[in-house]
Amino acid sequence: MTTMPQAFEQAARRHGVPENVLLAVSYMESRWDCNGGRPSTAAGFGPMHLTDGDAASTSRRHPFDGTGNGSQPAARQDAASLHTLERAAELTGQSAERLRKDPAANIDGGAALLAEYQRALGAPPSADPADWYGAVARYSGATDEETAAGFADEVYEVIHEGATRMTDTGTEMTLPSSPEVHPSRSWLTRLNLPHLAGGDDVECPAGLSCEWIPAPYAELPSGKYGNHDKADRPISQTIRYIVIHDTEVLYDETLGIVQNPGSKASWHYTVRSHDGHLVQHVRTKDVAWHARNWYLNPKAIGLEHEGFLAAGGTWYTEVMYRTSAKLVRYLADRFGVPLDRAHILGHDNVPGLVPESVRTMHEDPGPYWDWAHFFDLLGAPLRPDGDSGTATVMILPDYDRNHSHYIGCDNDNPAAACPAHGSASIWLHTEPREDSPLVKDIGKHPTGESTFSVYDHAARAVTGQRYVVAERRGDWTAIWYLGQKAWFHNPDSAPAAVPSRARMATPRPGLDSVPVYGRAYPEAAAYPPGVKAQPLTPLQYTLPAGQSYTVGLTTTGEFYKADTFDTTRHVVVRGTDEYHQIQFGHRVMFVRGEDVVVTEA
């Protein structure tokens, strides 16, 4: 049987494509994963992402109401790029079915396409990778020059850097670094692509293809309005968070939602999966309605990524990760947001505002989002910074080798195990053994048990989160989690967590327990006349005496009153009472400063 490294070498030689170009294009499109023959968001298959425009969508769930929702493959690619699998079949003589399922055939088909694109440009069949810039840009399927160039630039960036990872089939793949390669960008003009409209209006880092497709600020016939709030951040409020979402629908439907003021939903940016194209919808100074937590929204920037959490590891593409990381780094530098998991949150880390909302909070981007790789791309790698005696740990499993068990990826058979794939999450048990029950989350499951569903993070910790160690027994470590002792397998040979120093909050002496909140609102005395004081409603959890939780940030209470289309009636209320954000479970939560003592680990 031909191995994947052999398949790349043979296909490159057969079609006259430099092997590092072929490897880099595949890495950008699929991270070299085969994905079990399942289609991407753009109906692409296999490590070379050969597209079949007639393939069924993977869409299953809607990002805002959780209902089933079928969609067609993403548009805004040229017609030929939606049928590259068919063209690869013609070029290689392989059947479409084999090109979908057989990695070696798929790689050969991708090489054949690159060679054809090179010939169509009148470019030489060169052994120099620099001469293939135009063919690589065309492989993106983009309909504008900026997006095609952005994709090609990312391909050549990874050629410069090199890459290594284990694929979803267990194959170790390596692309050696070639910093001497400098692409000939002049070939791009021969594609005769139009320029992207509206690119001058966006807030994006230089070098990314960005488009402005605005979310409307509009008054509705009902007297209400949508779908965001005008503000003046960071003058009016400090931006503390960047929230990572996935769309749970395809790209075009995502645009339809954000352009509808009646949807009551918005976010600042969307990243498309297959080519990393970036769109801005809401100015960063304005407040988007994305996190379902009205305390956090005014302090956050929301980024949607085209994808599905149940299939996230399948088609969260490298070009998407790289585009998103460059945007997040730009935003973090601009607004002073620390690059850690207390400030760079998944939507699944955002707490419910009040007890009734806990069960309906979202789960994206889910366990397949590769947080460790994302932070590597941010230039802020997650690393141990303590020793074996440090009281706190950071969750950091080896993503590619951490094949945690999940169910629920197949809507037609929800009890079936999800396909084996790398994961950023680990399971938490009531006892130090694999067959013990999962810990409970009384907010998410008031009357039931935690489950192994890919959509259920009630008993999961995820990469980058930090917790206080409660106990150690052999290969098992216990942490404090939602008021319980939660165990996970953590052997020295394959650690799931590393020592990491953090501040810790524990109830003040004399208190049996302290309340936990989903928001940090001001004290009643801080509200001016005409602004109703918001109740300090605790969540259904408590932090018991004798337990400690890591502190991610310390702040004072704040409330943004914005419930009218008339922006002159918007008010920011600031208090003086102190709050600490803690990693209490899978989600962050808040405790009042007067209730706890904070110490260094």
C-alpha positions as CSV (number, residue, x, y, z in Angstrom):
1,M,0.0,0.0,0.0
2,T,1.3,3.5,-0.9
3,T,1.8,5.7,2.2
4,M,0.8,9.3,2.1
5,P,4.4,10.6,2.0
6,Q,5.0,8.3,-1.0
7,A,1.8,9.5,-2.6
8,F,2.9,13.1,-2.5
9,E,6.3,12.2,-3.8
10,Q,5.0,10.1,-6.6
11,A,2.2,12.6,-7.7
12,A,4.7,15.5,-7.7
13,R,7.1,13.6,-9.9
14,R,4.4,12.3,-12.2
15,H,2.9,15.7,-12.9
16,G,6.0,17.8,-12.6
17,V,4.9,19.8,-9.5
18,P,7.4,20.7,-6.9
19,E,6.7,18.4,-3.9
20,N,6.8,21.2,-1.4
21,V,4.2,23.1,-3.3
22,L,1.9,20.1,-3.5
23,L,2.4,19.4,0.3
24,A,1.8,23.1,1.2
25,V,-1.4,23.4,-0.8
26,S,-2.7,20.2,0.8
27,Y,-1.8,21.4,4.3
28,M,-3.5,24.7,3.8
29,E,-6.7,23.0,2.5
30,S,-7.0,20.0,4.8
31,R,-4.0,19.9,7.3
32,W,-3.2,16.6,5.3
33,D,-6.3,15.0,6.8
34,C,-8.4,12.5,4.8
35,N,-11.6,13.2,6.7
36,G,-13.1,9.7,5.9
37,G,-14.4,10.8,2.6
38,R,-16.7,13.4,4.1
39,P,-17.3,16.7,2.2
40,S,-16.1,20.1,3.5
41,T,-18.2,23.2,3.7
42,A,-17.3,23.9,0.1
43,A,-18.1,20.2,-0.9
44,G,-14.4,19.4,-1.1
45,F,-12.9,15.9,-0.5
46,G,-9.7,14.4,0.7
47,P,-6.3,15.9,1.5
48,M,-6.3,18.0,-1.8
49,H,-9.9,19.2,-1.2
50,L,-11.2,18.2,-4.7
51,T,-14.6,19.7,-5.0
52,D,-17.9,18.1,-6.1
53,G,-20.5,20.9,-6.4
54,D,-23.3,18.4,-6.3
55,A,-22.3,16.8,-3.0
56,A,-24.5,17.1,0.0
57,S,-23.8,19.8,2.6
58,T,-22.5,18.8,6.1
59,S,-24.8,21.5,7.6
60,R,-26.7,20.2,10.6
61,R,-27.4,22.9,13.2
62,H,-28.2,26.6,13.2
63,P,-25.9,28.9,15.2
64,F,-28.7,30.7,17.0
65,D,-31.7,28.5,17.4
66,G,-30.1,25.0,17.3
67,T,-32.5,23.6,14.8
68,G,-31.7,21.4,11.8
69,N,-31.0,23.4,8.7
70,G,-29.9,22.1,5.3
71,S,-27.8,24.3,3.0
72,Q,-26.2,24.1,-0.4
73,P,-22.4,24.2,-0.8
74,A,-20.9,27.6,-0.4
75,A,-21.1,30.0,-3.3
76,R,-18.7,32.7,-4.4
77,Q,-16.4,30.3,-6.1
78,D,-16.1,30.2,-9.9
79,A,-18.0,27.4,-11.5
80,A,-15.0,25.4,-12.4
81,S,-13.6,25.5,-8.9
82,L,-16.8,23.8,-7.6
83,H,-16.1,20.8,-9.8
84,T,-12.4,20.2,-9.5
85,L,-13.0,16.5,-8.6
86,E,-14.7,16.0,-12.0
87,R,-11.8,17.7,-13.8
88,A,-9.2,15.7,-11.8
89,A,-11.0,12.5,-12.9
90,E,-10.7,13.5,-16.5
91,L,-7.0,14.4,-16.1
92,T,-6.1,11.2,-14.2
93,G,-8.5,8.6,-15.5
94,Q,-9.6,7.8,-11.9
95,S,-13.2,7.5,-10.9
96,A,-14.8,10.2,-8.9
97,E,-15.5,7.8,-6.1
98,R,-11.9,6.8,-5.9
99,L,-10.8,10.4,-5.9
100,R,-13.1,11.0,-2.9
101,K,-12.1,7.9,-0.9
102,D,-8.5,7.0,-1.8
103,P,-5.9,9.5,-0.4
104,A,-3.3,8.5,-3.0
105,A,-5.7,9.1,-5.9
106,N,-6.9,12.3,-4.4
107,I,-3.3,13.6,-4.1
108,D,-2.6,12.6,-7.7
109,G,-5.7,14.4,-8.8
110,G,-4.7,17.6,-7.0
111,A,-1.2,17.5,-8.6
112,A,-2.8,17.0,-12.0
113,L,-4.9,20.1,-11.4
114,L,-2.0,22.2,-10.3
115,A,0.0,21.2,-13.4
116,E,-3.0,22.1,-15.6
117,Y,-3.3,25.5,-14.0
118,Q,0.4,26.1,-14.5
119,R,0.1,25.2,-18.2
120,A,-3.0,27.5,-18.6
121,L,-1.0,30.4,-17.3
122,G,1.7,29.8,-19.9
123,A,4.1,29.3,-16.9
124,P,7.0,26.9,-17.2
125,P,6.8,23.4,-15.8
126,S,9.4,24.6,-13.4
127,A,11.2,22.7,-10.6
128,D,11.5,26.0,-8.8
129,P,8.6,26.4,-6.3
130,A,8.7,30.2,-6.8
131,D,7.3,29.9,-10.3
132,W,4.0,28.2,-9.1
133,Y,2.4,31.2,-7.4
134,G,-0.2,31.7,-10.1
135,A,-1.3,28.1,-10.2
136,V,-1.5,28.0,-6.4
137,A,-3.6,31.2,-6.3
138,R,-6.0,29.6,-8.9
139,Y,-6.2,26.4,-6.8
140,S,-8.0,28.5,-4.1
141,G,-11.1,28.9,-6.3
142,A,-11.3,32.5,-5.4
143,T,-13.2,35.0,-7.6
144,D,-11.2,38.0,-6.7
145,E,-7.5,38.8,-6.8
146,E,-7.0,39.7,-3.2
147,T,-8.4,36.4,-1.9
148,A,-6.5,34.3,-4.4
149,A,-3.3,36.1,-3.5
150,G,-4.0,35.7,0.2
151,F,-4.4,32.0,-0.1
152,A,-1.2,31.7,-2.2
153,D,0.7,33.9,0.3
154,E,-0.3,31.5,3.1
155,V,0.9,28.5,1.1
156,Y,4.3,30.1,0.5
157,E,4.5,31.2,4.2
158,V,4.1,27.6,5.2
159,I,6.7,26.6,2.6
160,H,9.1,29.0,4.3
161,E,8.2,27.8,7.8
162,G,7.7,24.1,7.3
163,A,5.1,22.0,9.1
164,T,4.8,18.7,10.9
165,R,1.8,16.9,12.3
166,M,0.1,13.6,12.6
167,T,-2.9,13.2,10.3
168,D,-6.3,11.8,11.2
169,T,-5.2,8.5,9.7
170,G,-2.2,8.3,12.1
171,T,0.4,9.3,9.5
172,E,3.3,11.5,10.5
173,M,3.7,14.1,7.8
174,T,6.5,16.7,7.4
175,L,7.0,19.6,5.1
176,P,10.7,20.8,5.4
177,S,11.2,24.5,5.8
178,S,12.4,26.4,2.7
179,P,13.1,30.0,3.7
180,E,15.0,30.6,0.4
181,V,11.8,30.3,-1.7
182,H,10.5,33.7,-2.8
183,P,7.4,33.4,-5.0
184,S,7.1,35.1,-8.3
185,R,3.8,37.0,-7.7
186,S,3.8,38.5,-11.2
187,W,2.0,35.3,-12.3
188,L,-1.1,36.4,-10.4
189,T,-2.1,39.0,-12.9
190,R,-2.5,36.4,-15.6
191,L,-5.5,35.0,-13.7
192,N,-7.4,38.2,-14.7
193,L,-9.4,38.3,-11.5
194,P,-11.3,41.4,-10.4
195,H,-10.3,43.3,-7.3
196,L,-12.3,42.9,-4.1
197,A,-14.8,45.7,-3.5
198,G,-14.9,47.6,-0.3
199,G,-11.6,46.5,1.1
200,D,-10.6,50.0,2.2
201,D,-13.3,50.2,4.8
202,V,-12.2,47.2,6.9
203,E,-10.2,47.0,10.1
204,C,-7.8,44.2,9.2
205,P,-4.1,43.5,9.4
206,A,-2.1,44.2,6.3
207,G,-1.8,41.3,3.9
208,L,-5.1,39.7,4.6
209,S,-7.9,39.7,2.0
210,C,-10.7,41.6,3.8
211,E,-14.2,42.6,2.6
212,W,-16.7,44.9,4.2
213,I,-20.3,43.4,4.2
214,P,-22.1,45.5,6.9
215,A,-24.6,44.3,9.5
216,P,-27.4,46.8,9.4
217,Y,-28.3,49.1,12.2
218,A,-32.0,49.5,11.6
219,E,-35.2,50.3,13.4
220,L,-37.8,47.6,13.0
221,P,-41.6,48.1,12.5
222,S,-42.1,46.5,16.0
223,G,-40.4,49.5,17.5
224,K,-37.4,47.3,18.3
225,Y,-34.1,47.4,16.4
226,G,-31.3,45.3,15.1
227,N,-28.8,43.9,14.9
228,H,-26.1,45.5,17.0
229,D,-25.4,48.6,19.1
230,K,-23.6,51.8,18.2
231,A,-20.9,52.6,20.7
232,D,-17.5,54.3,21.0
233,R,-15.1,51.5,22.2
234,P,-12.5,51.5,23.6
235,I,-13.3,55.0,24.8
236,S,-16.7,54.1,26.1
237,Q,-15.8,50.6,27.3
238,T,-12.6,48.5,27.4
239,I,-12.4,45.6,25.0
240,R,-11.3,42.7,27.2
241,Y,-12.3,39.6,25.1
242,I,-12.1,38.1,21.7
243,V,-14.7,35.3,21.3
244,I,-14.2,32.4,18.8
245,H,-17.4,31.0,17.3
246,D,-18.3,28.6,14.5
247,T,-21.2,29.3,12.2
248,E,-23.1,25.9,12.1
249,V,-24.3,27.0,8.7
250,L,-22.4,27.6,5.4
251,Y,-20.8,30.8,4.4
252,D,-23.6,32.3,2.3
253,E,-26.3,31.6,4.9
254,T,-24.0,33.1,7.5
255,L,-23.9,36.3,5.5
256,G,-27.7,36.2,5.1
257,I,-28.2,36.1,8.9
258,V,-25.8,38.9,9.7
259,Q,-27.3,41.2,7.0
260,N,-30.8,40.7,8.4
261,P,-31.6,43.2,11.2
262,G,-34.5,41.0,12.3
263,S,-32.2,38.1,13.1
264,K,-31.1,39.9,16.3
265,A,-27.7,38.5,15.9
266,S,-24.4,39.9,14.7
267,W,-20.7,39.5,15.0
268,H,-17.7,41.5,13.9
269,Y,-16.0,39.2,11.5
270,T,-16.5,35.9,9.5
271,V,-13.7,33.7,8.2
272,R,-14.5,31.4,5.3
273,S,-13.2,27.8,5.5
274,H,-11.8,26.8,2.2
275,D,-9.8,29.9,1.4
276,G,-9.6,31.9,4.6
277,H,-11.4,34.9,3.1
278,L,-12.2,37.4,5.8
279,V,-15.3,39.7,6.0
280,Q,-16.0,42.4,8.6
281,H,-19.6,43.2,9.5
282,V,-19.5,45.4,12.6
283,R,-17.0,48.1,13.5
284,T,-14.9,47.2,16.4
285,K,-16.0,50.4,18.2
286,D,-19.6,49.0,18.1
287,V,-21.2,46.2,20.1
288,A,-22.2,43.1,18.2
289,W,-24.8,40.6,19.6
290,H,-23.0,37.4,19.4
291,A,-22.1,35.9,22.8
292,R,-25.6,35.7,24.4
293,N,-24.2,37.4,27.5
294,W,-25.0,41.1,27.7
295,Y,-22.2,41.8,30.2
296,L,-19.6,40.2,28.0
297,N,-20.8,41.5,24.5
298,P,-19.9,45.1,25.2
299,K,-16.4,44.1,26.1
300,A,-15.9,41.6,23.3
301,I,-15.1,41.2,19.6
302,G,-16.8,38.2,18.0
303,L,-15.3,36.1,15.2
304,E,-17.4,33.5,13.3
305,H,-15.6,30.7,11.5
306,E,-17.4,28.8,8.8
307,G,-17.8,25.3,10.2
308,F,-19.6,22.8,12.3
309,L,-18.5,21.7,15.8
310,A,-19.5,18.1,15.3
311,A,-17.3,18.0,12.2
312,G,-14.9,20.8,13.3
313,G,-11.7,18.8,13.2
314,T,-12.7,17.7,9.7
315,W,-12.9,21.2,8.1
316,Y,-11.4,23.8,10.4
317,T,-8.8,24.4,7.7
318,E,-5.2,25.6,8.1
319,V,-5.9,28.7,6.0
320,M,-8.8,29.5,8.3
321,Y,-6.7,29.1,11.4
322,R,-3.9,31.2,10.0
323,T,-6.3,34.0,8.8
324,S,-8.1,34.0,12.2
325,A,-4.8,34.0,14.2
326,K,-3.5,37.0,12.2
327,L,-6.7,38.9,12.8
328,V,-6.8,38.0,16.5
329,R,-3.2,39.1,17.0
330,Y,-3.9,42.4,15.3
331,L,-7.0,43.0,17.4
332,A,-5.2,41.9,20.6
333,D,-2.3,44.2,19.9
334,R,-4.6,47.1,19.1
335,F,-6.8,46.8,22.1
336,G,-4.4,45.4,24.7
337,V,-6.2,42.0,25.0
338,P,-3.9,39.4,26.7
339,L,-3.2,36.3,24.6
340,D,-4.4,33.7,27.1
341,R,-7.5,31.5,27.5
342,A,-9.0,33.9,30.1
343,H,-9.4,36.6,27.4
344,I,-9.4,34.6,24.1
345,L,-12.6,32.6,24.7
346,G,-14.6,30.0,22.8
347,H,-18.3,30.7,22.7
348,D,-18.6,27.5,24.8
349,N,-16.5,29.3,27.5
350,V,-19.0,32.2,27.9
351,P,-21.2,31.9,31.0
352,G,-24.9,32.1,31.2
353,L,-26.0,35.6,32.4
354,V,-28.6,34.2,34.8
355,P,-29.5,30.7,36.0
356,E,-32.3,30.2,33.4
357,S,-29.9,30.9,30.5
358,V,-27.2,28.4,31.5
359,R,-28.8,25.4,29.7
360,T,-29.2,27.3,26.4
361,M,-25.7,28.7,26.1
362,H,-23.8,27.6,23.0
363,E,-21.2,24.9,22.6
364,D,-19.1,26.1,19.7
365,P,-16.4,25.9,18.5
366,G,-16.3,22.6,20.3
367,P,-13.7,20.0,21.2
368,Y,-12.2,19.8,17.7
369,W,-10.9,23.4,17.6
370,D,-7.2,23.1,17.9
371,W,-6.4,25.7,20.6
372,A,-2.8,24.8,21.0
373,H,-2.1,25.2,17.3
374,F,-4.1,28.4,17.3
375,F,-2.0,29.9,20.1
376,D,1.2,28.8,18.3
377,L,0.0,30.8,15.3
378,L,-0.7,33.7,17.5
379,G,2.9,33.7,18.6
380,A,1.8,32.9,22.2
381,P,2.4,29.2,22.5
382,L,0.9,27.4,25.5
383,R,3.8,26.1,27.6
384,P,4.4,25.0,31.2
385,D,5.7,27.7,33.5
386,G,5.8,25.8,36.8
387,D,7.1,22.6,38.2
388,S,5.7,19.4,39.6
389,G,4.8,21.1,42.9
390,T,2.9,24.0,41.3
391,A,-0.7,24.2,42.7
392,T,-2.3,24.9,39.3
393,V,-2.2,23.2,36.0
394,M,-3.0,24.1,32.4
395,I,-4.9,21.6,30.2
396,L,-2.7,20.8,27.3
397,P,-3.2,17.3,25.7
398,D,-1.4,16.4,22.4
399,Y,-4.2,17.4,20.0
400,D,-3.3,14.9,17.2
401,R,-3.0,12.0,19.6
402,N,-5.8,12.9,21.9
403,H,-8.7,10.8,20.3
404,S,-11.3,11.4,23.0
405,H,-14.5,9.5,22.7
406,Y,-17.6,11.5,21.5
407,I,-21.0,10.6,20.2
408,G,-23.5,12.7,18.4
409,C,-21.7,13.6,15.2
410,D,-24.2,11.7,13.0
411,N,-27.8,13.1,13.2
412,D,-29.2,9.9,11.8
413,N,-27.5,7.8,14.5
414,P,-26.8,10.1,17.5
415,A,-25.6,7.3,19.7
416,A,-22.9,6.3,17.3
417,A,-19.3,7.1,18.1
418,C,-17.8,10.1,16.2
419,P,-15.0,9.3,13.8
420,A,-11.6,9.1,15.5
421,H,-10.0,12.5,15.4
422,G,-7.7,14.7,17.4
423,S,-9.3,16.8,20.2
424,A,-8.4,19.7,22.5
425,S,-10.7,18.5,25.3
426,I,-10.4,15.9,28.1
427,W,-13.1,14.1,30.1
428,L,-13.6,14.6,33.8
429,H,-14.6,11.8,36.1
430,T,-15.9,11.5,39.7
431,E,-13.2,8.9,40.5
432,P,-9.6,8.2,39.2
433,R,-10.7,5.5,36.8
434,E,-12.0,5.5,33.2
435,D,-15.2,3.6,34.1
436,S,-16.3,6.0,36.8
437,P,-19.2,8.5,36.1
438,L,-18.6,11.9,34.5
439,V,-18.8,14.8,36.9
440,K,-22.1,16.7,36.9
441,D,-23.1,20.2,35.8
442,I,-26.3,21.2,37.7
443,G,-26.8,24.1,35.4
444,K,-26.6,22.3,32.1
445,H,-28.2,19.1,33.4
446,P,-30.4,20.0,36.4
447,T,-31.9,16.5,36.7
448,G,-29.6,14.3,34.6
449,E,-26.1,13.1,34.0
450,S,-23.4,14.5,31.8
451,T,-23.0,12.7,28.5
452,F,-20.3,12.0,26.0
453,S,-22.1,14.0,23.3
454,V,-19.8,16.2,21.2
455,Y,-22.3,19.0,22.1
456,D,-22.1,18.4,25.8
457,H,-19.1,20.1,27.6
458,A,-20.6,19.6,31.1
459,A,-17.7,17.3,32.1
460,R,-14.9,18.6,29.9
461,A,-11.8,20.8,30.3
462,V,-10.1,22.2,27.2
463,T,-6.7,23.2,26.1
464,G,-5.4,26.4,27.7
465,Q,-7.8,26.5,30.6
466,R,-6.1,26.5,34.1
467,Y,-7.4,24.9,37.2
468,V,-6.3,24.3,40.8
469,V,-5.1,20.8,41.6
470,A,-7.2,19.1,44.3
471,E,-5.4,15.7,44.5
472,R,-3.0,13.4,42.7
473,R,-3.1,9.6,42.6
474,G,-0.6,7.8,40.3
475,D,-1.5,8.6,36.7
476,W,-4.6,10.6,37.7
477,T,-5.0,14.3,38.6
478,A,-8.0,15.9,40.3
479,I,-8.9,19.5,39.8
480,W,-11.6,21.7,41.4
481,Y,-14.4,22.0,38.9
482,L,-18.0,23.3,39.4
483,G,-17.7,22.8,43.2
484,Q,-16.5,19.2,42.8
485,K,-13.3,17.2,42.6
486,A,-12.9,16.2,39.0
487,W,-10.4,13.5,37.9
488,F,-8.6,13.1,34.5
489,H,-6.0,10.7,33.3
490,N,-2.6,12.5,33.3
491,P,0.3,10.0,33.0
492,D,3.8,11.3,32.6
493,S,4.2,9.5,29.3
494,A,1.2,11.3,27.7
495,P,0.3,14.3,29.9
496,A,-3.0,16.0,29.5
497,A,-2.0,19.0,31.6
498,V,1.2,20.8,32.5
499,P,2.2,22.9,35.5
500,S,1.2,26.5,35.0
501,R,1.2,29.3,37.6
502,A,-1.9,31.4,38.2
503,R,-3.6,33.4,40.9
504,M,-6.2,31.4,42.9
505,A,-9.4,32.5,44.6
506,T,-10.8,30.7,47.6
507,P,-13.7,31.7,50.0
508,R,-12.8,34.1,52.8
509,P,-12.3,32.5,56.2
510,G,-15.6,32.0,58.0
511,L,-17.7,31.6,54.8
512,D,-19.0,28.1,54.0
513,S,-19.4,29.0,50.3
514,V,-19.7,32.0,48.1
515,P,-22.0,32.8,45.1
516,V,-20.8,32.6,41.5
517,Y,-22.1,35.0,38.8
518,G,-22.4,35.1,35.0
519,R,-21.8,38.8,35.0
520,A,-19.9,41.5,36.9
521,Y,-22.5,44.2,37.4
522,P,-22.1,47.4,39.5
523,E,-23.5,47.8,43.0
524,A,-26.9,49.5,43.2
525,A,-25.5,52.8,44.4
526,A,-23.6,53.2,41.1
527,Y,-26.7,53.6,38.9
528,P,-27.7,57.1,38.0
529,P,-31.3,58.4,38.2
530,G,-33.4,56.9,35.3
531,V,-31.3,53.8,35.0
532,K,-32.7,50.7,36.8
533,A,-30.2,48.9,39.0
534,Q,-29.6,45.4,37.6
535,P,-30.0,42.6,40.2
536,L,-26.8,40.8,41.2
537,T,-28.4,37.4,40.5
538,P,-26.1,34.5,41.3
539,L,-26.0,31.4,39.1
540,Q,-27.0,28.0,40.5
541,Y,-23.5,27.1,41.5
542,T,-21.5,27.9,44.6
543,L,-17.8,27.9,45.4
544,P,-17.4,25.9,48.7
545,A,-14.9,26.6,51.4
546,G,-11.7,24.6,51.0
547,Q,-11.8,24.8,47.2
548,S,-9.8,27.2,44.9
549,Y,-10.2,28.3,41.3
550,T,-7.8,30.1,39.0
551,V,-8.2,33.8,38.5
552,G,-8.0,35.0,34.9
553,L,-8.7,38.7,35.4
554,T,-9.8,41.2,38.0
555,T,-12.3,44.0,37.2
556,T,-14.9,46.3,38.7
557,G,-18.6,46.2,38.0
558,E,-19.9,47.6,34.8
559,F,-23.3,47.7,32.9
560,Y,-24.1,49.0,29.4
561,K,-27.7,50.1,29.1
562,A,-28.5,50.0,25.4
563,D,-32.1,49.0,24.8
564,T,-33.2,51.6,22.3
565,F,-32.4,52.6,18.7
566,D,-31.7,56.2,20.0
567,T,-28.0,56.1,20.9
568,T,-28.2,59.2,23.0
569,R,-30.0,57.1,25.6
570,H,-27.3,54.6,25.9
571,V,-25.5,54.7,29.2
572,V,-22.4,53.0,30.7
573,V,-22.7,52.5,34.4
574,R,-19.4,51.9,36.3
575,G,-19.2,50.7,39.9
576,T,-16.3,50.3,42.4
577,D,-17.0,46.8,43.7
578,E,-14.3,44.4,42.6
579,Y,-14.9,41.0,40.8
580,H,-12.6,38.2,39.8
581,Q,-13.1,36.1,36.7
582,I,-12.5,32.5,37.6
583,Q,-12.2,29.2,35.6
584,F,-15.1,27.5,37.5
585,G,-16.0,24.8,35.0
586,H,-15.8,24.6,31.3
587,R,-17.0,28.3,31.3
588,V,-15.5,31.3,33.0
589,M,-17.6,32.9,35.8
590,F,-17.2,35.7,38.4
591,V,-17.0,36.0,42.1
592,R,-17.1,39.2,44.2
593,G,-13.8,40.4,45.6
594,E,-15.3,40.8,49.0
595,D,-16.2,37.1,49.1
596,V,-12.8,35.6,48.3
597,V,-9.1,35.7,49.1
598,V,-6.8,35.8,46.1
599,T,-3.3,34.3,46.4
600,E,-0.5,33.3,44.0
601,A,-0.1,29.7,43.1
